[in-house]
């Protein structure tokens, strides 16, 4: 599977998308226009091994809902990601059964390497 989950309204996602220069066979999914499905999230989870790794603690709603002071379980992270796109740490690239989550320089460099080897 080759998929890129992102937000086209996010400047960071768009910069990374441009920087990665993805091959044509990578499917792009704007998670605001086409929300992530349960099946998709479970596939991503099987590669990441953790819903928490997919969860963005930088999201405004995370602070507004005071989630950092709650004891969240895996099922909670999953539910929040499915309820609102902002909770998915972005972007997420799945490329040849490897997963790259987030926008750190290290993650982007690793994704670039995987794509262009």
DSSP file (Angstrom, degrees, kcal/mol; ACC not computed):
  #  RESIDUE AA STRUCTURE BP1 BP2  ACC     N-H-->O    O-->H-N    N-H-->O    O-->H-N    TCO  KAPPA ALPHA  PHI   PSI    X-CA   Y-CA   Z-CA
    1    1 A X              0   0    0      0, 0.0    95,-0.8     0, 0.0    96,-0.7   0.000 360.0 360.0 360.0 139.2    0.0    0.0    0.0
    2    2 A X  E     +A   95   0A   0     23,-0.2    25,-2.5    93,-0.2     2,-0.3  -0.938 360.0 150.1-131.5 108.8    1.2    3.5   -0.8
    3    3 A X  E     -Ab  94  27A   0     91,-2.3    91,-3.3    -2,-0.5     2,-0.5  -0.994  31.8-157.6-145.2 145.1   -0.8    6.2    0.8
    4    4 A X  E     -Ab  93  28A   0     23,-2.8    25,-2.8    -2,-0.3     2,-0.5  -0.960  10.1-164.0-126.7 111.5   -0.3    9.8    2.0
    5    5 A X  E     +Ab  92  29A   0     87,-3.2    87,-2.3    -2,-0.5    86,-0.7  -0.841  32.9 133.6 -96.1 127.0   -2.7   11.1    4.6
    6    6 A X  E     - b   0  30A   0     23,-2.2    25,-2.6    -2,-0.5     2,-0.5  -0.903  54.1-108.0-156.2 179.1   -2.5   14.9    4.9
    7    7 A X    >   -     0   0    0     -2,-0.3     3,-1.5    23,-0.2     7,-0.2  -0.994  15.2-154.9-120.8 124.5   -4.4   18.2    5.1
    8    8 A X  T 3  S+     0   0    0     -2,-0.5    -1,-0.1     1,-0.3     6,-0.0   0.663  96.9  59.1 -74.8 -11.6   -4.2   20.4    2.1
    9    9 A X  T 3  S+     0   0    0     -3,-0.0     2,-0.6     4,-0.0    -1,-0.3   0.436  87.2  92.3 -89.8  -0.1   -4.9   23.4    4.3
   10   10 A X    <>  -     0   0    0     -3,-1.5     4,-2.3     1,-0.2     5,-0.2  -0.851  63.5-157.9 -98.9 116.6   -1.8   22.6    6.4
   11   11 A X  H  > S+     0   0    0     -2,-0.6     4,-2.4     1,-0.2     5,-0.2   0.872  93.8  53.1 -60.7 -38.0    1.3   24.5    5.1
   12   12 A X  H  > S+     0   0    0      2,-0.2     4,-2.4     1,-0.2    -1,-0.2   0.930 109.2  48.4 -64.5 -45.4    3.6   21.9    6.7
   13   13 A X  H  > S+     0   0    0      1,-0.2     4,-2.7     2,-0.2    -2,-0.2   0.921 113.1  48.2 -59.3 -44.1    1.8   19.0    5.0
   14   14 A X  H  X S+     0   0    0     -4,-2.3     4,-2.1    -7,-0.2    -1,-0.2   0.880 110.7  50.6 -67.0 -37.9    2.0   20.7    1.7
   15   15 A X  H  X S+     0   0    0     -4,-2.4     4,-2.5     2,-0.2    -1,-0.2   0.925 113.4  45.7 -63.9 -44.3    5.7   21.6    2.1
   16   16 A X  H  X S+     0   0    0     -4,-2.4     4,-2.7     2,-0.2     5,-0.2   0.900 109.9  54.4 -66.7 -41.1    6.5   17.9    2.9
   17   17 A X  H  X>S+     0   0    0     -4,-2.7     4,-1.2     1,-0.2     5,-0.6   0.922 112.7  43.5 -57.3 -45.1    4.3   16.7    0.1
   18   18 A X  H  <5S+     0   0    0     -4,-2.1     3,-0.3     1,-0.2    -2,-0.2   0.914 114.1  50.8 -65.8 -43.9    6.3   18.8   -2.3
   19   19 A X  H  <5S+     0   0    0     -4,-2.5    -2,-0.2     1,-0.2    -1,-0.2   0.856 107.7  52.4 -64.0 -37.3    9.6   17.9   -0.7
   20   20 A X  H  <5S-     0   0    0     -4,-2.7    -1,-0.2    -5,-0.1    -2,-0.2   0.786  87.9-153.6 -72.9 -26.9    8.9   14.1   -0.9
   21   21 A X  T  <5 -     0   0    0     -4,-1.2    -3,-0.1    -3,-0.3    -4,-0.1   0.968  22.1-148.1  50.4  60.5    8.2   14.3   -4.6
   22   22 A X      < -     0   0    0     -5,-0.6    -1,-0.1     1,-0.1    90,-0.0  -0.249  11.1-108.1 -64.8 143.0    5.9   11.2   -4.3
   23   23 A X    >   -     0   0    0      1,-0.1     3,-1.6    -3,-0.1    -1,-0.1  -0.243  33.6-106.2 -63.1 160.5    5.6    8.7   -7.2
   24   24 A X  T 3  S+     0   0    0      1,-0.3    -1,-0.1     3,-0.0    -2,-0.1   0.705 114.5  66.9 -64.4 -21.0    2.3    8.7   -9.1
   25   25 A X  T 3  S+     0   0    0      2,-0.1     2,-0.5   -22,-0.0    -1,-0.3   0.464  76.2 101.1 -84.1   1.8    1.2    5.4   -7.6
   26   26 A X  S <  S-     0   0    0     -3,-1.6     2,-0.4   -25,-0.1   -23,-0.2  -0.763  71.4-136.9 -86.7 125.2    0.9    7.0   -4.1
   27   27 A X  E     -b    3   0A   0    -25,-2.5   -23,-2.8    -2,-0.5     2,-0.4  -0.690  14.2-147.6 -84.3 128.8   -2.7    7.7   -3.2
   28   28 A X  E     -b    4   0A   0     -2,-0.4     2,-0.4   -25,-0.2   -23,-0.2  -0.809  14.0-173.0 -97.2 135.6   -3.3   11.1   -1.6
   29   29 A X  E     -b    5   0A   0    -25,-2.8   -23,-2.2    -2,-0.4     2,-0.8  -0.930  16.5-152.2-133.2 111.7   -6.1   11.5    1.0
   30   30 A X  E  >  -b    6   0A   0     -2,-0.4     4,-3.0   -25,-0.2     3,-0.2  -0.723  14.0-153.3 -77.2 112.9   -7.0   14.9    2.4
   31   31 A X  T  4 S+     0   0    0    -25,-2.6     5,-0.3    -2,-0.8    -1,-0.2   0.590  90.0  55.8 -73.0  -9.2   -8.4   13.8    5.8
   32   32 A X  T  4 S+     0   0    0    -26,-0.4     3,-0.4     3,-0.1    -1,-0.2   0.877 116.3  34.9 -84.0 -42.2  -10.6   16.9    6.0
   33   33 A X  T  4 S+     0   0    0      1,-0.3     2,-0.5    -3,-0.2    -2,-0.2   0.877 134.3  27.1 -76.4 -39.7  -12.4   16.2    2.7
   34   34 A X  S  < S-     0   0    0     -4,-3.0    -1,-0.3     3,-0.0     3,-0.1  -0.796  90.3-144.5-125.3  86.7  -12.3   12.4    3.0
   35   35 A X        -     0   0    0     -2,-0.5    -3,-0.1    -3,-0.4     2,-0.1  -0.097  28.1 -96.6 -54.3 147.9  -12.2   11.5    6.7
   36   36 A X        -     0   0    0     -5,-0.3     2,-0.1    45,-0.2    -1,-0.1  -0.408  41.7-135.7 -66.0 137.5  -10.2    8.5    7.7
   37   37 A X     >  -     0   0    0     -2,-0.1     4,-2.6    -3,-0.1     5,-0.2  -0.458  20.7-109.7 -92.1 166.7  -12.3    5.3    8.1
   38   38 A X  H  > S+     0   0    0      1,-0.2     4,-2.5     2,-0.2     5,-0.2   0.928 120.8  50.7 -58.7 -45.6  -12.2    2.7   10.8
   39   39 A X  H  > S+     0   0    0      1,-0.2     4,-2.1     2,-0.2    -1,-0.2   0.918 111.1  47.4 -61.1 -44.9  -10.6    0.3    8.4
   40   40 A X  H  > S+     0   0    0      1,-0.2     4,-2.6     2,-0.2    -1,-0.2   0.922 112.1  49.8 -62.6 -44.5   -7.9    2.7    7.3
   41   41 A X  H  X S+     0   0    0     -4,-2.6     4,-2.7     1,-0.2    -1,-0.2   0.891 110.1  50.7 -63.2 -39.2   -7.1    3.7   10.9
   42   42 A X  H  X S+     0   0    0     -4,-2.5     4,-2.0     2,-0.2    -1,-0.2   0.874 110.0  50.3 -66.8 -36.2   -6.8    0.0   11.8
   43   43 A X  H  X S+     0   0    0     -4,-2.1     4,-1.0     2,-0.2    -2,-0.2   0.923 112.7  46.3 -64.9 -43.8   -4.5   -0.6    8.9
   44   44 A X  H >X S+     0   0    0     -4,-2.6     4,-2.4     1,-0.2     3,-0.6   0.915 111.2  53.0 -63.6 -42.3   -2.3    2.4    9.9
   45   45 A X  H 3X S+     0   0    0     -4,-2.7     4,-3.4     1,-0.2    -1,-0.2   0.875 101.8  58.9 -60.9 -38.4   -2.4    1.1   13.5
   46   46 A X  H 3< S+     0   0    0     -4,-2.0    -1,-0.2     1,-0.2    -2,-0.2   0.817 112.7  40.3 -63.3 -28.3   -1.2   -2.3   12.4
   47   47 A X  H << S+     0   0    0     -4,-1.0    -2,-0.2    -3,-0.6    -1,-0.2   0.839 121.2  40.6 -85.5 -36.3    1.9   -0.6   11.0
   48   48 A X  H  < S-     0   0    0     -4,-2.4    -2,-0.2    -5,-0.1    -3,-0.2   0.802  91.8-143.7 -83.8 -29.3    2.5    1.9   13.8
   49   49 A X  S  < S+     0   0    0     -4,-3.4     2,-0.3    -5,-0.2    -3,-0.1   0.421  72.7  61.5  83.0  -2.7    1.7   -0.5   16.6
   50   50 A X     >  -     0   0    0     -5,-0.2     4,-0.6     1,-0.1    -2,-0.0  -0.954  60.8-152.3-159.7 133.7    0.0    2.3   18.7
   51   51 A X  H >> S+     0   0    0     -2,-0.3     3,-0.6     1,-0.2     4,-0.6   0.826 103.4  60.6 -71.4 -31.2   -2.9    4.6   18.4
   52   52 A X  H >4 S+     0   0    0      1,-0.2     3,-0.9     2,-0.2    -1,-0.2   0.871  98.1  56.8 -63.9 -35.8   -1.0    7.0   20.7
   53   53 A X  H 34 S+     0   0    0      1,-0.2    -1,-0.2    -8,-0.1    -2,-0.2   0.778 109.6  46.8 -64.6 -25.6    1.8    7.2   18.1
   54   54 A X  H << S+     0   0    0     -4,-0.6    35,-3.3    -3,-0.6     2,-0.4   0.529  94.9  97.5 -90.2  -8.2   -0.8    8.4   15.6
   55   55 A X  B <<  -D   88   0B   0     -3,-0.9     2,-0.7    -4,-0.6    33,-0.2  -0.675  68.5-138.2 -92.3 132.3   -2.4   10.9   17.9
   56   56 A X    >   -     0   0    0     31,-2.8     3,-0.6    -2,-0.4     6,-0.1  -0.790  17.1-177.0 -92.1 115.8   -1.5   14.6   17.8
   57   57 A X  T 3  S+     0   0    0     -2,-0.7    -1,-0.1     1,-0.2    11,-0.1   0.382  81.2  69.2 -88.3   3.6   -1.0   16.2   21.2
   58   58 A X  T 3  S+     0   0    0     29,-0.1    -1,-0.2     4,-0.1     5,-0.1   0.536  72.0 118.5 -92.8  -9.9   -0.4   19.5   19.4
   59   59 A X    X>  -     0   0    0     -3,-0.6     4,-1.2     1,-0.1     3,-0.6  -0.272  69.9-130.7 -61.7 140.0   -4.0   19.8   18.2
   60   60 A X  H 3> S+     0   0    0      1,-0.2     4,-2.9     2,-0.2     3,-0.4   0.898 109.2  56.6 -56.1 -42.0   -5.9   22.8   19.5
   61   61 A X  H 3> S+     0   0    0      1,-0.2     4,-2.8     2,-0.2    -1,-0.2   0.820  97.7  62.5 -62.2 -30.3   -8.8   20.5   20.6
   62   62 A X  H <4>S+     0   0    0     -3,-0.6     5,-2.3     2,-0.2     6,-0.5   0.922 112.1  36.8 -59.7 -43.9   -6.4   18.5   22.7
   63   63 A X  H ><5S+     0   0    0     -4,-1.2     3,-1.3    -3,-0.4    -2,-0.2   0.917 116.6  52.3 -73.9 -45.0   -5.8   21.6   24.8
   64   64 A X  H 3<5S+     0   0    0     -4,-2.9    -2,-0.2     1,-0.3    -3,-0.2   0.860 112.9  44.4 -61.0 -36.4   -9.4   22.8   24.6
   65   65 A X  T 3<5S-     0   0    0     -4,-2.8    -1,-0.3    -5,-0.2    -2,-0.2   0.437 107.1-128.7 -88.2   0.6  -10.8   19.5   25.8
   66   66 A X  T X 5 +     0   0    0     -3,-1.3     3,-1.0    -5,-0.1    -3,-0.2   0.878  52.0 156.2  54.8  42.2   -8.1   19.3   28.5
   67   67 A X  G > < +     0   0    0     -5,-2.3     3,-1.9    -6,-0.2     5,-0.2   0.750  58.3  71.0 -71.9 -22.9   -7.2   15.8   27.4
   68   68 A X  G 3  S+     0   0    0     -6,-0.5    -1,-0.2     1,-0.3    -5,-0.1   0.767  97.0  52.6 -67.0 -20.7   -3.6   16.0   28.8
   69   69 A X  G <  S+     0   0    0     -3,-1.0     2,-0.3     2,-0.1    -1,-0.3   0.271  98.3  83.7 -95.8  11.6   -5.1   15.7   32.3
   70   70 A X  S <  S-     0   0    0     -3,-1.9     2,-1.3     2,-0.0    -4,-0.0  -0.845  84.5-119.4-112.0 152.6   -7.1   12.6   31.4
   71   71 A X        -     0   0    0     -2,-0.3     2,-0.3     0, 0.0    -3,-0.1  -0.727  39.0-163.5 -90.6  92.4   -5.9    9.1   31.5
   72   72 A X        -     0   0    0     -2,-1.3     2,-0.2    -5,-0.2    -5,-0.0  -0.582   4.9-159.0 -85.4 137.7   -6.4    8.1   27.8
   73   73 A X    >>  -     0   0    0     -2,-0.3     4,-2.1     1,-0.1     3,-0.5  -0.551  38.6 -95.1-102.6 171.8   -6.4    4.5   26.7
   74   74 A X  H 3> S+     0   0    0      1,-0.2     4,-2.4     2,-0.2     5,-0.2   0.886 126.1  54.5 -55.0 -42.1   -5.8    3.1   23.2
   75   75 A X  H 3> S+     0   0    0      1,-0.2     4,-2.3     2,-0.2    -1,-0.2   0.840 106.6  52.2 -63.2 -33.1   -9.5    3.0   22.5
   76   76 A X  H <> S+     0   0    0     -3,-0.5     4,-2.7     2,-0.2     5,-0.2   0.932 108.8  48.8 -68.4 -46.0   -9.8    6.7   23.5
   77   77 A X  H  X S+     0   0    0     -4,-2.1     4,-2.3     1,-0.2    -2,-0.2   0.929 112.9  48.9 -58.4 -44.9   -7.0    7.7   21.1
   78   78 A X  H  X S+     0   0    0     -4,-2.4     4,-2.1     1,-0.2    -1,-0.2   0.930 111.7  48.6 -59.9 -47.6   -8.7    5.7   18.3
   79   79 A X  H  X S+     0   0    0     -4,-2.3     4,-2.1     1,-0.2    -2,-0.2   0.914 111.5  48.8 -61.8 -45.2  -12.1    7.3   19.0
   80   80 A X  H  X S+     0   0    0     -4,-2.7     4,-2.2     1,-0.2     7,-0.3   0.906 110.3  51.3 -64.1 -41.2  -10.7   10.8   19.0
   81   81 A X  H  < S+     0   0    0     -4,-2.3    -1,-0.2    -5,-0.2     7,-0.2   0.907 113.3  45.4 -61.8 -41.1   -8.8   10.3   15.7
   82   82 A X  H  < S+     0   0    0     -4,-2.1    -1,-0.2    -5,-0.2    -2,-0.2   0.829 112.4  52.1 -71.6 -31.3  -12.0    9.0   14.1
   83   83 A X  H  < S+     0   0    0     -4,-2.1     2,-0.4     1,-0.2    -2,-0.2   0.865 122.8  16.2 -73.5 -37.1  -14.1   11.8   15.5
   84   84 A X    ><  -     0   0    0     -4,-2.2     3,-2.0    -5,-0.2    -1,-0.2  -0.971  62.1-142.0-147.5 126.9  -12.0   14.7   14.3
   85   85 A X  G >  S+     0   0    0     -2,-0.4     3,-1.8     1,-0.3    -1,-0.1   0.750  95.3  73.8 -56.8 -27.2   -9.2   14.8   11.7
   86   86 A X  G 3  S+     0   0    0      1,-0.3    -1,-0.3    -6,-0.1     4,-0.1   0.727  86.6  64.3 -63.9 -19.7   -7.2   17.3   13.8
   87   87 A X  G <  S+     0   0    0     -3,-2.0   -31,-2.8    -7,-0.3     2,-0.6   0.597  79.7  94.3 -81.9  -9.9   -6.2   14.4   16.2
   88   88 A X  B <  S-D   55   0B   0     -3,-1.8     2,-0.3    -4,-0.2   -33,-0.2  -0.728  83.0-124.1 -82.6 123.9   -4.3   12.5   13.5
   89   89 A X        -     0   0    0    -35,-3.3    13,-0.3    -2,-0.6     2,-0.3  -0.517  50.3 -98.1 -64.6 127.6   -0.6   13.4   13.7
   90   90 A X  S    S+     0   0    0     -2,-0.3    13,-0.2    11,-0.2   -84,-0.1  -0.807  82.9  18.9-124.3 158.7    0.2   14.5   10.1
   91   91 A X        -     0   0    0    -86,-0.7    11,-2.6    -2,-0.3     2,-0.5   0.718  63.3-171.7 -77.0 168.3    1.2   13.8    7.6
   92   92 A X  E     -AC   5 101A   0    -87,-2.3   -87,-3.2     9,-0.2     2,-0.5  -0.990   2.8-170.6-122.6 123.2    1.2   10.0    7.6
   93   93 A X  E     -AC   4 100A   0      7,-2.7     7,-2.6    -2,-0.5     2,-0.5  -0.955   7.1-168.7-114.6 129.1    2.9    8.2    4.7
   94   94 A X  E     +AC   3  99A   0    -91,-3.3   -91,-2.3    -2,-0.5     2,-0.4  -0.979  16.9 168.4-113.4 122.6    2.6    4.5    4.1
   95   95 A X  E >   -AC   2  98A   0      3,-2.5     3,-1.2    -2,-0.5   -93,-0.2  -0.941  66.2 -24.1-141.3 114.1    5.1    3.3    1.6
   96   96 A X  T 3  S-     0   0    0    -95,-0.8   -94,-0.1    -2,-0.4     3,-0.1   0.922 125.9 -48.8  49.1  52.8    5.8   -0.4    0.9
   97   97 A X  T 3  S+     0   0    0    -96,-0.7     2,-0.4     1,-0.2    -1,-0.3   0.647 116.3 114.0  63.2  18.3    4.7   -1.5    4.4
   98   98 A X  E <   -C   95   0A   0     -3,-1.2    -3,-2.5    13,-0.0     2,-0.4  -0.905  54.0-149.2-111.5 148.1    6.7    1.2    6.1
   99   99 A X  E     -C   94   0A   0     -2,-0.4     2,-0.5    -5,-0.2    -5,-0.2  -0.957  11.3-170.3-122.9 139.3    5.0    4.0    8.0
  100  100 A X  E     -C   93   0A   0     -7,-2.6    -7,-2.7    -2,-0.4     2,-0.5  -0.982  12.2-169.5-128.2 117.0    6.2    7.6    8.5
  101  101 A X  E     -C   92   0A   0     -2,-0.5     3,-0.3    -9,-0.2    -9,-0.2  -0.918  43.6  -3.8-116.3 127.2    4.2    9.6   11.0
  102  102 A X  S    S-     0   0    0    -11,-2.6   -11,-0.1    -2,-0.5    -9,-0.1  -0.333  79.7 -78.2  95.4-172.9    4.6   13.4   11.6
  103  103 A X        +     0   0    0    -13,-0.2    -1,-0.2    -2,-0.1   -12,-0.1   0.142  67.0 136.2-122.7  19.1    6.7   16.1   10.3
  104  104 A X     >  -     0   0    0     -3,-0.3     4,-2.6     1,-0.1     5,-0.2  -0.346  63.4-118.8 -66.5 152.4   10.0   15.9   12.1
  105  105 A X  H  > S+     0   0    0      1,-0.2     4,-2.6     2,-0.2     5,-0.2   0.886 115.6  53.7 -58.1 -39.4   13.1   16.4    9.9
  106  106 A X  H  > S+     0   0    0      2,-0.2     4,-2.1     1,-0.2    -1,-0.2   0.910 109.9  46.5 -62.4 -43.9   14.2   12.8   10.8
  107  107 A X  H  > S+     0   0    0      2,-0.2     4,-2.3     1,-0.2    -2,-0.2   0.921 113.5  48.2 -65.0 -45.5   10.9   11.3    9.7
  108  108 A X  H  X S+     0   0    0     -4,-2.6     4,-2.5     1,-0.2    -2,-0.2   0.903 111.8  50.1 -63.5 -41.7   10.8   13.3    6.5
  109  109 A X  H  X S+     0   0    0     -4,-2.6     4,-2.1    -5,-0.2    -1,-0.2   0.901 111.0  48.9 -64.0 -40.9   14.4   12.3    5.7
  110  110 A X  H  X S+     0   0    0     -4,-2.1     4,-2.2     2,-0.2    -2,-0.2   0.890 111.6  49.7 -65.0 -40.0   13.6    8.6    6.3
  111  111 A X  H  X S+     0   0    0     -4,-2.3     4,-2.3     2,-0.2    -2,-0.2   0.918 109.8  51.2 -64.9 -43.9   10.5    8.8    4.1
  112  112 A X  H  X S+     0   0    0     -4,-2.5     4,-2.3     1,-0.2    -2,-0.2   0.918 110.3  49.4 -58.1 -44.9   12.5   10.4    1.3
  113  113 A X  H  < S+     0   0    0     -4,-2.1     4,-0.3     1,-0.2    -1,-0.2   0.912 110.8  49.2 -61.5 -44.6   15.1    7.7    1.6
  114  114 A X  H >< S+     0   0    0     -4,-2.2     3,-0.6     1,-0.2    -1,-0.2   0.873 114.3  45.8 -63.8 -38.3   12.5    4.9    1.4
  115  115 A X  H 3< S+     0   0    0     -4,-2.3    -2,-0.2     1,-0.2    -1,-0.2   0.891 118.5  38.9 -73.1 -40.1   10.8    6.5   -1.6
  116  116 A X  T 3<        0   0    0     -4,-2.3    -1,-0.2    -5,-0.2    -2,-0.2   0.100 360.0 360.0-105.9  22.6   13.9    7.2   -3.6
  117  117 A X    <         0   0    0     -3,-0.6    -1,-0.2    -4,-0.3    -2,-0.1   0.505 360.0 360.0 -79.6 360.0   16.1    4.1   -3.0
